Amino acid sequence: MPPATASSSSLSAKPLKWWPLALWVAAMAVVVVWSAMTVIRDREAFLAQAAFRTQSMADLAAEQVLRTVEGADTALQAARIQFRSMGDWDAVSKDRKTWQMLRDYADALSAVPILYLVDQTGAIRLHGQSFPFRPLSIAEREYFKLHRDTPADMAQVSAPVIGAVTGNQVIIVSRRLFNPDGGFAGVAGATMRADAFQAFFQTLSLGDGSIVNLQRGDGVILARHPVRDGAVGSKVDNSKVFPAISEGGVKGTAVTTSPLDGVARVTAFRRIERYGLVLIAAIPVETVLGEWRRQTIRLAGMVGTGILSLTALFVMLLRRYHNEVAARTELKNSEATLSRAQSVAHIGSWQVELPTDRVRWSEETYRIFGLSPGIPVSMAAVMEMIHPEDRERVREGLDALRGGGGFEVEHRIIAASGEVKWVTARAQITKSETGEPLEILGTVQDITEKMRAETAIREHQALLLEVQSVANLGYYDYDMRTDRWRSSPILDEIFGIGPDYPRSGQGWLDLVTPDMRAEMAAYLGEVQAGDHDFDRAYTITRHGDRAPRWVAGLGKVERDADGKPVRMVGTIRDITEQRRAEQELRDKAAELERSNTELEQFAYVASHDLREPLRMVSSYVDLLARRYGDKLGDDAREFIAFAKDGASRMDRLILDLLEYSRIGRITRPMLPVALGPVVERALRALAPKIEESGAEIATPPEVLPTVLGDGEELMRLFQNLIGNAIKYRSPERAPVISIEAENTGKEWIITVVDNGIGIEPKYYDRVFLIFQRLHRRGEFEGTGIGLAVCKKIVEHHGGRIWVTSTPGEGTRFSVTLPPIGQV
């Protein structure tokens, strides 16, 4: 019987012995599942925050790009109006006022350096860079063919190309020109430098590895920050990289992998539908998830610590079986607390027993407050860890909770490490059957990262306001249904209005100057009727100081589901200084025209009135020599020779001075010029001197490049430089002259090299001054104006000229000339 009893006791004890193992496994499963859910949820939260940031940056950058392209489009619209008013390409290409208008618009729009007009054959007839402009064909260009073959009246933005006239990489915004019958009349184009958006994109940087990218709808990249070789002008297949873009979405976010560098990023886009552009902002996933990984490591450490603690507890339970009942009770209490805390917020839990105010925390709560789990905590200690500025708010919330109200407070705490954290605390009261309060059950959630993200958003909003302040750009929001508008502080400053000013349509009209009020009232009526958006410059009288100002207003009308205008948002920019600058420019142009007229009159006097008496003196001196030469002594004949030589040199000086004054004043269009034929003409003109001196020209003219310039002036430039090399040759050797050409990418450097007598370094600057000679008149012929003419020719071409020399060995004269690109 005893053995049987023992066996029976053993069997009954077995399940009791192994139940802690089952409990330990269940607890581990709960911890692992909870940890995995926390890690997954936190990862999604980090990605969601990154998606919000990238979308905000994409929206902000899209607005800036839209304003820039709209500026270019506005200039094109004005150019089209001017073309329609004339209607004749011959008249347009010869009309300096139209050309000046293109120049004024280019000066007013920093991102649009050049405007031009192209006729129906593809020839550029008017170009903002120079006037008049020799026609240059762009008929093979994609945007020209598109306008020619598509009658739609819409702006087109080209892929980045190299300008034939500018030689720079540009983006072209263009519109179709129409004949009075609606037929194709040509194209109006505006160039924007390919890096026009780079500075603004740089201010939006989201950190290392982040990008801001501007594309056309077909995926061609127009601009990218940071700059990457080969990126601009390449084409991205958005159907594979970001399908939402190719499907026509207006905005959206996704995790994508860049085809350029293979980096996975959280990417957001915003479509600029009016111009078929897409703005993309992206942050590397590795950057976004860096903090999440660190947080996960910390959580894993805590979970590992918990697992070790529970394992130690399991061993203790096996060794100390007599404590099993007490341990089971404690475990059930812990599970009940965890279950109720999860029902509130699934975060750290806390419990306050009433009325003793005994506090119990979960491990997550200990982690949030930076304390080791198990340390006794009192209600007074908890209140001390709450930030002093938030303490009273928390007390008021607890008092309201005890009075039957709710408790949900966002406040700061000071963790044991001294770190300030933001938390959300929620709680509810458990009551007895008789309605007596028993305990407070609550949760605490660490929202520090959320508050940091909100702070970052506020900082970006502040940055936006700062950018608007720098640009002196105010914005407004006009509700057409209530006839009320809201405005930014910068707009209030532009209008000179305070917070009490009536913000209605009539209130705005009261600011418009009386001479434009009727016109702007009619224009506002058209906008309110939905006929068009707002795009007009007008004058106002500031409300505060009654100062007259010019402003430019832009507004986008929004419509309801029935197409009725309900709202308009837009911007106001003070352009008073711009208008004044434009007027000053017109005044300076008039003054320059008057000065040129006086210069032409001077040239006429120099070429006719001054030379006429000089020819008379020379003629009478010749007459004296012929009639009385045989009767005069040697001294008299020498004096007559001196007079004739002086008159001849005076005539040459007048002719050289007249030629010097004409350089750059007689305007011819800058066109592609092949330097080979130009040098051949110069050599033909110098043929007698070359033959007489036995000079050798070491550089074949056909190896010389093609540059942008005036062929006649360039021929005179090389004739003077080669002629000087022949003139100042060494008596010990035959002159050898070579011409070198170097392309720096931005300009051509052309150098004429000789083996002549050379120049001392102290005379490098003096040789380019007019009428400056380094030798006595008898040693070398000439008036000392040749190099001064060369300097003026080079400067007329926008270049530089300089000299380097080794006395006794030779001289190098170098000039820079603009290259020829491809339209």
Salt bridges, closest charged atoms under 4 A:
ASP59 OD2 - LYS251 NZ 3.18
ASP59 OD1 - ARG270 NH1 3.08
GLU63 OE1 - ARG67 NH1 3.38
GLU70 OE1 - ARG67 NH2 2.29
GLU70 OE2 - ARG274 NH1 2.59
ASP73 OD1 - ARG175 NE 2.46
ASP73 OD2 - ARG274 NH2 3.98
ASP90 OD1 - ARG125 NH2 2.86
ASP119 OD2 - ARG125 NH1 2.98
GLU140 OE1 - LYS145 NZ 3.25
GLU142 OE2 - ARG216 NH2 3.77
ASP149 OD1 - ARG148 NE 3.18
ASP153 OD1 - ARG80 NH1 2.67
ASP153 OD1 - ARG175 NH1 3.21
ASP195 OD1 - ARG193 NE 3.37
ASP218 OD2 - ARG216 NH2 2.79
ASP261 OD2 - ARG265 NH2 2.84
GLU286 OE1 - ARG293 NH1 3.31
GLU291 OE1 - ARG294 NH2 2.88
GLU291 OE2 - ARG298 NH2 3.41
GLU324 OE2 - ARG328 NH2 2.93
GLU353 OE2 - ARG358 NH1 3.90
GLU353 OE2 - ARG360 NH2 3.72
GLU364 OE2 - ARG367 NH2 2.88
GLU389 OE1 - ARG412 NH2 3.00
ASP390 OD1 - ARG393 NH2 3.34
ASP390 OD2 - ARG412 NE 3.04
GLU392 OE1 - ARG395 NH1 3.84
ASP399 OD1 - ARG402 NH1 3.90
GLU408 OE2 - ARG426 NE 3.37
GLU410 OE2 - LYS450 NZ 3.79
GLU419 OE2 - ARG452 NH2 3.93
GLU439 OE2 - ARG340 NH1 3.01
GLU449 OE2 - ARG452 NH1 2.71
ASP477 OD2 - ARG486 NH2 2.82
ASP477 OD2 - ARG567 NH2 2.91
ASP479 OD1 - ARG481 NE 3.44
ASP492 OD1 - ARG503 NH2 2.99
GLU519 OE2 - ARG536 NH1 2.87
GLU526 OE1 - HIS532 NE2 2.75
ASP533 OD2 - LYS556 NZ 3.68
ASP545 OD1 - ARG542 NE 3.03
GLU558 OE1 - ARG567 NH1 2.87
ASP574 OD2 - ARG549 NH2 3.01
GLU577 OE2 - ARG580 NH1 2.80
GLU591 OE2 - ARG594 NH2 2.21
GLU598 OE2 - ARG594 NH1 2.25
GLU600 OE2 - ARG665 NH1 4.00
GLU612 OE1 - ARG615 NH2 2.81
ASP622 OD1 - LYS644 NZ 3.12
ASP634 OD1 - ARG637 NH2 2.46
ASP645 OD2 - ARG649 NE 3.11
ASP651 OD1 - ARG611 NE 2.75
GLU659 OE2 - ARG716 NH1 1.47
ASP710 OD2 - ARG668 NE 2.75
GLU712 OE2 - ARG681 NH2 3.20
GLU713 OE1 - HIS796 ND1 2.87
GLU713 OE1 - HIS797 ND1 3.92
GLU740 OE1 - ARG812 NH2 2.83
GLU747 OE2 - ARG800 NH2 2.87
GLU779 OE1 - HIS775 ND1 3.93
GLU779 OE2 - ARG776 NH2 3.33
GLU781 OE2 - LYS689 NZ 3.70
GLU795 OE2 - LYS791 NZ 2.54
